[in-house]
Amino acid sequence: MLWTGASGLAIGIAHLFRSSGLLDSTRNADTLPRVSGFSAILSGSCSRTTQRQVAWMEQRVPTLRLDPLSLVTDPDAAIKAANWARSHRSEGPILISATGSAGTVQAVQEKLGAGNAGQLIESSLAEIARLLVTSGFHRLIVAGGETSGAVVAALGIQRLHIGPCIDPGIHWAVSESEPHLALALKSGNFGSEDFFEKAWSILP
């Protein structure tokens, strides 16, 4: 059975089915297998919520801020970002962020065009994600709806096992194909200020 729509609808339907005996209440459907590997956060969203989340997390973990304009002029920008991540991977979760303020976004869009700027950031973060996975980063949080879609496509993921809820509308999931990857895919305006830190505390 497939339901589409807001996550709140799906949560409500699940509770209704369980109370009606149509779902087995003893099964732990959201239990995920443990995924080993290094951990990274990739942020492409520039929503106010994500800006606050990035500001919260960059005070706590190694952080690389990407300059969207450099992604145009430097063909090796993704490789350099991946190399930076490798050099910090033993320090716990790392954060690579293209998230910027409204003023920064406007300046970039004026130079590149709104559509081109967004596509550039999404494709660059997707390439960085691909390089990170080949380097043993198998636990990823991705911020931004379009960025999440680009990352999933770049990694060739077809199916996900949905796991525990982090915040309303955001869950951990594990890819069914190998290498198994733990993923939290977050739309821009979702999640609390401490979302990134909270997510790692929930992941088995």
C-alpha positions as CSV (number, residue, x, y, z in Angstrom):
1,M,0.0,0.0,0.0
2,L,1.3,3.5,-0.9
3,W,0.1,6.7,0.6
4,T,1.2,10.1,-0.7
5,G,0.7,13.5,1.0
6,A,1.8,15.2,4.1
7,S,3.7,13.1,6.6
8,G,1.1,14.0,9.3
9,L,-1.5,12.2,7.2
10,A,0.6,9.0,7.0
11,I,1.3,9.1,10.7
12,G,-2.4,9.4,11.5
13,I,-3.3,6.6,9.2
14,A,-0.8,4.3,10.8
15,H,-2.2,5.0,14.3
16,L,-5.7,4.4,13.0
17,F,-4.8,1.1,11.4
18,R,-2.9,0.0,14.5
19,S,-5.8,0.8,16.8
20,S,-8.2,-1.1,14.4
21,G,-6.0,-4.2,14.5
22,L,-5.0,-3.8,10.8
23,L,-1.3,-3.3,11.8
24,D,0.7,-5.5,14.1
25,S,1.5,-3.3,17.1
26,T,4.2,-5.6,18.3
27,R,6.4,-5.3,15.2
28,N,9.2,-2.7,15.3
29,A,9.0,-1.7,11.7
30,D,11.2,1.3,12.2
31,T,14.1,-0.6,13.6
32,L,17.1,-0.1,11.4
33,P,20.3,-2.2,11.0
34,R,23.3,-0.4,12.3
35,V,25.4,1.2,9.6
36,S,29.1,1.7,10.3
37,G,31.2,4.3,8.7
38,F,32.0,8.0,8.9
39,S,29.4,10.7,9.3
40,A,28.7,13.9,7.3
41,I,26.1,16.6,6.9
42,L,25.6,18.2,3.5
43,S,23.5,21.4,3.5
44,G,22.2,23.0,0.3
45,S,19.1,24.6,1.7
46,C,19.1,28.4,2.3
47,S,15.8,28.5,4.3
48,R,15.8,30.4,7.6
49,T,15.3,27.1,9.5
50,T,18.4,25.5,7.9
51,Q,20.4,28.7,8.4
52,R,19.7,28.4,12.1
53,Q,20.5,24.7,12.1
54,V,23.8,25.2,10.3
55,A,24.8,28.1,12.7
56,W,24.0,25.8,15.6
57,M,26.0,22.9,14.3
58,E,29.1,24.7,12.9
59,Q,29.9,25.7,16.5
60,R,30.2,22.0,17.4
61,V,31.7,20.1,14.5
62,P,34.4,20.7,11.7
63,T,32.7,22.8,9.1
64,L,33.5,23.7,5.5
65,R,31.6,26.6,4.0
66,L,31.3,26.4,0.2
67,D,31.3,29.5,-1.9
68,P,28.8,28.9,-4.7
69,L,30.7,31.1,-7.1
70,S,33.8,29.1,-6.6
71,L,31.9,26.0,-7.7
72,V,31.7,27.7,-11.1
73,T,35.3,28.8,-11.4
74,D,37.0,25.8,-9.8
75,P,36.3,22.4,-11.5
76,D,38.0,20.6,-8.7
77,A,35.8,22.2,-5.9
78,A,34.0,18.9,-5.2
79,I,37.2,16.9,-5.0
80,K,38.8,19.5,-2.7
81,A,35.7,19.4,-0.4
82,A,35.9,15.6,-0.3
83,N,39.6,15.7,0.6
84,W,38.8,18.2,3.4
85,A,36.2,15.8,4.7
86,R,38.6,12.9,4.7
87,S,41.2,14.9,6.7
88,H,38.6,15.5,9.4
89,R,36.6,12.2,9.3
90,S,38.1,10.9,12.6
91,E,36.7,13.9,14.4
92,G,33.1,12.8,14.3
93,P,30.4,14.3,12.1
94,I,31.6,16.9,9.7
95,L,29.5,19.6,8.0
96,I,29.8,20.8,4.4
97,S,27.5,23.7,3.8
98,A,26.4,25.9,0.9
99,T,23.7,27.4,3.0
100,G,23.8,31.2,2.9
101,S,21.8,34.2,4.0
102,A,19.2,35.9,1.9
103,G,21.7,38.6,0.8
104,T,24.2,36.0,-0.2
105,V,21.6,34.0,-2.1
106,Q,20.5,37.1,-4.0
107,A,24.0,38.1,-4.9
108,V,24.7,34.6,-6.3
109,Q,21.4,34.5,-8.2
110,E,22.1,37.8,-9.8
111,K,25.4,36.5,-11.1
112,L,24.4,33.0,-12.1
113,G,20.6,33.2,-12.4
114,A,18.2,31.7,-9.9
115,G,17.8,28.3,-11.6
116,N,21.5,27.9,-12.5
117,A,22.6,28.7,-8.9
118,G,20.3,26.2,-7.4
119,Q,21.2,23.5,-9.9
120,L,24.9,24.1,-9.4
121,I,24.7,23.7,-5.7
122,E,22.6,20.6,-5.9
123,S,24.9,18.9,-8.4
124,S,28.0,19.9,-6.6
125,L,26.8,18.5,-3.2
126,A,25.6,15.4,-5.0
127,E,29.1,14.9,-6.4
128,I,30.6,15.5,-3.0
129,A,28.2,12.9,-1.5
130,R,29.3,10.4,-4.1
131,L,33.0,11.0,-3.3
132,L,32.3,10.8,0.4
133,V,30.6,7.4,0.1
134,T,33.5,6.0,-1.8
135,S,35.7,7.2,1.2
136,G,33.7,5.4,3.8
137,F,31.1,8.1,4.8
138,H,28.1,5.9,5.0
139,R,26.0,8.0,7.5
140,L,24.7,11.2,5.8
141,I,22.3,14.0,6.7
142,V,21.2,16.0,3.7
143,A,19.4,19.4,4.2
144,G,17.3,20.7,1.3
145,G,14.6,19.0,-0.7
146,E,16.2,19.4,-4.1
147,T,19.6,18.7,-2.7
148,S,18.3,15.5,-1.2
149,G,16.8,14.4,-4.5
150,A,20.1,15.1,-6.3
151,V,22.1,13.2,-3.7
152,V,19.8,10.1,-3.8
153,A,20.0,10.1,-7.6
154,A,23.8,10.4,-7.6
155,L,24.1,7.5,-5.2
156,G,21.8,5.4,-7.3
157,I,19.5,4.6,-4.4
158,Q,16.2,3.0,-5.4
159,R,14.7,1.8,-2.1
160,L,14.9,2.9,1.5
161,H,13.9,1.2,4.8
162,I,12.3,4.1,6.8
163,G,13.4,4.2,10.4
164,P,12.8,6.2,13.5
165,C,11.5,9.8,13.5
166,I,13.9,12.6,14.3
167,D,11.5,15.5,14.0
168,P,8.0,15.6,12.5
169,G,8.4,14.8,8.8
170,I,12.0,13.7,9.0
171,H,13.2,10.1,9.6
172,W,16.4,8.1,9.4
173,A,16.4,5.5,6.6
174,V,18.8,2.9,5.4
175,S,19.3,2.1,1.7
176,E,18.5,-1.5,0.7
177,S,21.3,-1.6,-1.9
178,E,25.0,-1.9,-1.0
179,P,26.8,-0.2,0.4
180,H,24.1,0.3,3.0
181,L,23.8,4.0,3.8
182,A,22.1,5.6,6.7
183,L,20.3,8.7,5.4
184,A,18.3,11.6,6.9
185,L,16.8,13.7,4.1
186,K,15.5,17.0,5.3
187,S,13.4,19.6,3.5
188,G,14.6,23.2,4.2
189,N,12.1,24.4,6.7
190,F,11.8,21.2,8.7
191,G,13.4,20.4,12.0
192,S,14.3,22.1,15.3
193,E,17.4,24.3,15.7
194,D,19.4,21.4,17.2
195,F,18.2,19.0,14.5
196,F,21.6,17.9,13.3
197,E,22.9,17.1,16.8
198,K,19.6,15.4,17.7
199,A,19.7,13.2,14.6
200,W,23.1,11.7,15.4
201,S,21.9,10.9,19.0
202,I,19.0,8.8,17.5
203,L,20.9,6.9,14.9
204,P,21.6,3.3,16.1
